[in-house]
C-alpha cells in the first residue's frame, strides 16, 4: 500500500481501542490525523503518533453536538486545506433487556452512534465534493447484522449505519467519493473486556477462527478502504469478524 502525501484524516472516537489503532495506522501511512474524542481523551493517541514521527492533532469533539462538528471541520479545512478521509468510529453502549431499557439510553445510543455519524458525514461532504475525492468509512458492528439480546439500541444504531452509508455511497459516487462500512465482530477492546469470562467464551465459541479480533485487524481494513487501491469499492460492508457472520 502506498503512503499518502499530505493527506488529512479525521478519526472520531480516537481515544482508545479501534479508534486509536485506526489513527495510528493512518498516521503511519503518512496522513495528518485529527484525532477526536470527548474531553480531549485522545492525548495518548496523539502522543504515540508524534513519538513515531507522524503528524497528528488533538481535538475535543462531542459528535452529538452538530455545531461543534461543523466548527471542527471548518477549522480543519481552513488550516490544513483538505479532508481526505473521515473514519466515523465514535460510539457508546447502554445495554439492557428491552423491557427494562430506558428511553434515555435508547436516545443516547442513537444520538451518538447514528445521528452523530450523520452530522460528521454531512459536515465533511462539502469539502470532499469540492475536491471531487474522499473516503467515508463508518464503523458498524456484527451486532447490527445479526442482532443480540440486550442490545436493541446498539443493534439498531449499527444496522442504521449500514443503510445510511449505502445511501450516501449512491449519492456521492459520481463525485469520486466512496463510502463504506467496516463491521467488526468480537474485538479485544475495553468494551469486550467488560464482559464476564463466561460471556466472552460464549461469544468466542461463535467465531470460526477461534479467537477474538484485535483493533489492528480492524484498522487494516479501514486503512485499505482509505487507500487509492480501494477506489472502485463503495457501498460495501466489510466484516472483520473471524467468520462469525458470513
N, C-alpha and C positions, 0 to 999 in steps of 0.2 A: 504494500500500500504506500503510495507516495505521500510524502509530507506536504502539508499545505503551506502556502506563502501568505503570511499576514492575514489570515482569515480569522473571523471572530465567531465565537460560540457562546451562547448564553445557556447555562445549565441551572435549572431550578431544583431546589431541594438538594444542594450540593454539600451539605454539612457532613454526611455520613453515608455508609452503605453504597448502594448503586450510584447515587448522585456523585459521591466523592470519586468513585472508581471511574465513572464516565469523564468527569472533569480532568482527572489526572491523565487518562489516556489521550483525550483530545489535545491537551497541552503538550504531551509527548509527541504528537503528530504535527506540532507547530502552530496550533490555534492559540490565539489570545482568548483565554477563557474568563468569562464573567460568571463567577460562582455565587449563586444567590441562596439565601436561606433566611428564615425569620431571625430577627435579633442578632444578625451577624454571626451566626454559629458556624460559618464556614471558614473561620480563620485558619484552622489546621489544614484544610484542603488547599487554600491559597499558599500557605507556608510550605507545604510539601511540593507544590508545583514550582515555586520560586527557588527552593533549595535544589531542585533538579535542573535548574537553568531555564525553566519555562516562563511563560507570561500569563499572569492571572490577576484578576481584580476581585475584590470582595464587595458584595452589595447586599444590604438588608432588604428583603422583599417578602411581603405577605401577598400571595397570589390572589387572595380573596378580595383585595382592595384594587379595583381596576385602575383607579387614578394613579396609584403607586406603580403599577405595572407600566402604564403609559409613560410616566415620568422616567422610569429606569431605561426603557427602550429609547426614548428621545435623547437621554443623556449619552447612552452608548453610541448612538448614531452620530451625535454631534461631535463626540471626542474621537471615536475610532473609525467613523466614516462608513461602516457597513455592519450587517449582521448576516452571517452565512449559515449558521446552524442554531436552531432552538431545540434543546432537549427538555421537554416538559415532564419533569420527574417528581416534583413536589407532591406529596400525598400523605394522608393520615388514615388511621384505622380507629373505629369506635365499635368494636364487636359486641354483639348481643343478639340473643334469640329474638325473632321478630315480635313476638307478643310482649316482650319486655323492652323493646327498642324505643328510646325516647325520640320524639320528633326533632329535638335539637341535635342529637347525634346523627340522625339522618341528614338534616340540613347541613351540618358542619362538614360531613364527609363529601357530600355532593358539591358543596361550595368550593372546597379545596381541590378535590380530585378531578372534577369535571368542569365546573364553571371557571375555576382558576386557570385551567388549560385553555379554555375558550378565550379568556382575557389575554393570556400570553400570546397565543397564536394570532389573534386579531391585531395585537399591538405590533408584532414584528412583520406582518404581511405587507404593510405599505412600503417598507424599505426593501423587502425581498422582491416585490413587484417592480420597484424602481430599478433594482439590479438585474431583474429577469433571471434570478438564480436564488437558490436557497434550499435548505433541508429542514423539514419539520419532523421531529421524532417524538412521539408521545410514548410514555411508559405505562402500559396497562398491566394486566396480571392474568395468569391462567385461571384465576377465580372469576374473572369476567367472561371466561369462555365455558367453564363447567359449573360455576356456582359453588357455594359452600355454606353449610348450615352455620348460622350465627353471624353471617357476613352479608346480609341482604343489602345494606347500604354500600359497603365496599364493592360487592359484585356489580351492583347497578352502576356505580360510578365508573368502574373499569370496563364494563361492557359498553357503556355510553361512549367512552373514549374511542372504542373501535369504530362505531358508527360515525362519530364526529370526524375522525381522521380520514375515513374513506370519503366522506362528503367533501371535506376540504381538498383532498387529493384531486378529485374531479374538477373542482372549481379552479384550481391554480396550475394544473398540469401544462396548459398551453403557454404559461409564462416561464417554463423551465424550472419550476419549483416542485419538489417532491414532498410527500407526506406519508409517513409510515409509522407503524406501531411495533414496539417491542413488548412482548408479553412474557415476563419472567415466570418461572414456576416456583418451586421451593428453593429459595436462595438463602444462604447463610448470612443473615444480617441481624442487626439489633432487633428488628421486628420478629423474626422467626426464633431468635434466642429466647424470646419471652414465652414461647410455648413450653409446656411440660415435656419431659423426656418421652413420655408415652405418646403425647401428641405429635412430636417430631418423628418418632418411629412409625406411627400410623401413616403420616404423610409420606415419609421416605419409602415406605413399602409400596407406594403407588408409582414410584419413579423407576422405569425400566433400567436406566443406567445405574441405579442403586446408590446414588449419592445426592447430597444437596449440591446445588449450584453455587457458584461464587459471584461476587459482584463483578469481578473481572470478566467472567463468562458473558455477563450481560453487556458490559462495556465494550467488549469486542464486537458484538452485534451492532451496537449503536455506532461505533466508530466506522464500521463498514458502510452502514446506511448513510453516514455523513460524507462519505468519500466520493470522489469522482467515479470510482468503479461501480457505484450503485446508481448511476444517473438514469438508468432505464427501469428502476424499481420504484413503484409508487402505489399507494393504496393497499399495501400488504401488511399482514400481521406476522411478525417473525417470533415464533415461540422459542424461548430459551428455557426449556423445562425438562430436559433429560428424557423426553418421550412420555411425560406424564399426560399430555394431551396431544393427539395427532390428528 
